[in-house]
Structures are given as structure tokens and as C-alpha cells.
Amino acid sequence: MPRAQYWRTVALDADTDSDEQLHMQLHVESSGLDSPELDPLLRAVADDELANVIVTPPGLEWLYHPYDGGADVILPTREQRDALKLEYRSWLSNHPAWL
């Protein structure tokens, strides 16, 4: 997102083959789900040009984590998860582990 602000830096798990500590800088931007900037962001993720994106409302009631092969949705209750799974079952993988 063009107006994303730096939020914090987090240390990543150290690579066992290296003594170098890796860090990731996190940025945040407040924007509505109808923002015209959201489509290009999601397209960049789908095209594997951008990674580690999470879309969520301000209260963090749910999380949407898209990646180049799909997306993960994290909901507050099993009931909401199961309802979403049922509504969009045709989108799910046929793999036994839902991968």
C-alpha cells in the first residue's frame, strides 16, 4: 500500500546454517475493504511479487492472508470457519489435508 507506515521490526528464526540474524520490517496502513489500492496489492501477492501480507479489520476480528497459491482465513470461532468453508467449498483443494 502506498501510504504504509513503518510499525516495527521483528527477529526471524535464525537459520541453523548461518550465524546471521534475519529481521523483517512490518508496515501497516489503514484502509477500507473497498479501497482501490487493495486490488493491486492482492494482484501483486497472487503474482508472487509481494509476500507476507495480512488484511484485517481494525479490531482484528478476522485475518486474511493471501499468497501466490491461495489464501488462509482465520476466523474467531469454529462455527464461522465451518460456515465459510461450506459456502466456498468449491474453492477448496481436494487434497485430504486441504492443501
SVG drawing of the C-alpha trace seen along z (x, -y; Angstrom):
<svg xmlns="http://www.w3.org/2000/svg" viewBox="-23 -7 51 44">
<polyline fill="none" stroke="black" stroke-width="0.4" points="0.0,0.0 1.5,-3.3 1.0,-5.0 2.0,-2.2 3.8,-3.3 6.7,-1.5 5.4,0.3 8.1,2.5 10.9,4.9 10.8,8.5 13.6,11.1 13.1,14.2 14.1,17.6 17.8,18.0 19.0,20.1 20.9,23.1 23.5,22.8 24.3,19.2 25.3,17.0 23.4,14.1 20.2,13.0 17.5,12.0 14.8,9.4 11.6,8.4 10.2,4.9 6.5,4.6 4.4,1.9 0.7,1.0 -1.9,-1.0 -5.5,-1.7 -7.8,-1.4 -11.3,-0.2 -12.0,3.1 -13.4,1.0 -10.1,-0.8 -8.9,-1.0 -5.4,-0.2 -6.5,3.3 -6.8,4.9 -3.3,4.1 -2.0,5.3 -3.7,8.6 -2.7,8.9 1.0,8.4 0.6,11.2 -1.0,13.5 1.8,12.8 4.3,13.6 5.8,10.1 4.9,9.4 4.6,11.7 3.7,11.6 0.5,9.5 -2.3,9.8 -5.6,8.0 -7.7,7.5 -10.2,5.0 -9.0,2.6 -10.3,4.8 -8.5,7.9 -11.8,9.9 -10.5,12.0 -7.3,12.3 -7.0,12.8 -3.5,14.0 -3.2,14.3 -0.3,15.9 0.6,16.8 -1.2,20.2 -4.3,19.2 -5.1,17.7 -5.7,18.6 -8.6,17.1 -8.5,17.1 -11.9,16.5 -12.7,16.1 -14.9,19.2 -15.1,22.7 -18.7,22.0 -17.7,19.1 -14.9,21.1 -17.2,24.0 -19.8,21.7 -17.2,20.1 -15.8,23.5 -19.3,24.7 -20.2,21.6 -16.9,21.7 -16.3,25.5 -15.9,25.4 -12.8,23.2 -11.1,25.8 -8.4,28.2 -9.4,31.9 -6.2,32.8 -7.0,34.7 -5.2,32.1 -6.9,29.2 -3.5,28.1"/>
</svg>
